[in-house]
C-alpha cells in the first residue's frame, strides 16, 4: 500500500479522494513546525528541523485542488535558521486530476527554502 512509510510518522498528512469524487473547494493543509533551537540542542543537533510528509491518493476520475502551507515558528527571532525537509507524494489513478500549490511562510534564514 502507498501509505506504508507514513503509518508511524507523527508529522504526516494522508489524503484520500475516492474514485469519482470532485472537491468543490480547495483542501488547505497547514503544517506548523514548533521545533526550537533549545529542542534541537537537547537532541544533539545544531539546527531546529522539520520533515513533514503529505501523501495524496486520488481515485479514478477524482478531482481536487490542494493548498499545502508550511510555516516555522522560531520564537521572536524571524532570522533564526532551521532545516525544512518536506515531501509531498501524489498518486493519481486513471483520469484523476489534482492541482497542488505550496505556500512557504519561512523565516528569513531557512537552510532549505520552502
N, C-alpha and C positions, 0 to 999 in steps of 0.2 A: 504494500500500500504506500501511497505517496507521502503519508504523514509520519512514517516510522521515526526518522531522525528528530522530529519535533515533539514526539509524545512525552518526553521527560523535561522539555525546556520550560523555564519559568518566565521567559520573555518572548513567547511566540504567540502569534495570532493565526488561527486556521479559519479560512472562509470557504464554505462550500455552497455554490449556487447550483441547485438541481437542474436537470435537463428541462429545457423549455421555459425556465423562469427568466423573466426580464425585469430587472430592478428599475423602477421609475426615477428614483433619487440616487445620487451618489452615496456610496458607503464610505464614511470617513473614519479612518483608523488613526488614532493618536497614540504614539508611544513616547513616554516621557521617562528619560533616564535621570535618576536621582543619585547616582553614584558620586561620591565626593572624593576629594583628594585624600582626606583622612581615611576613608574606607579603602582606597587603593593602597595607601601606605601600610595599613593593617594587613592587607592581603599580600604584601611584599612586592608591589609594583609601583612604578613612579607616576603612572597616569591613571586617572579615572577612565573606565572603559564601559562600553555598552555594545552588545551584539544581538540586537533584536532580530527576530525572524518573522516573516509573513509568508504563508503559503495560501494560494488561491486556487481552488479547483472548480472549473467551470464545466458543468454538464453539457451534453449535446444540445446545441441551439440556445444555450443560456446567454444572457447579455447583462453586463454590469459596468458601472463606472466606479473606480476606486481611487480615493484620495488618501495617500499614506503620508502621515506627518510625523516627523521625529524632532524632538526638542530635548536639550540637555540643560538641567538646572545645576549650575555650578556655584550657587550661592550668590553673593552680591557682586562678585567679580566677573563681568561678562568677557574678560580677556583670558580667563583660565583655560588651559589646554586640556583636552581629553581625546580618547580614541573611540571613534564610531566605526563599527564593522557590521552594518545592517545588510540583510539579504531578503529579497522578495522573490519567491518562486511562483510562477504562474503556469498552471496546467490547463490547456484548452482541449476539450473534446470536440468532435466534428461539428463545425458550424457555430461554435461558441465565439463570443467576442467580449473583450474586456479593454477598457480604456484605463490606463494607470497613470496617476500623477503623483510625484513625490515632492513634498514640501519640507525643506530643512530649516529649522529655526536654531541654528548653531550659535555657539559662542563666537567671538571674534577670532579665536585661535584653535580651530579643530585640527587635529593631525590628519584626519581624512575628511574632506568636505562632504557634507550631506548631499 
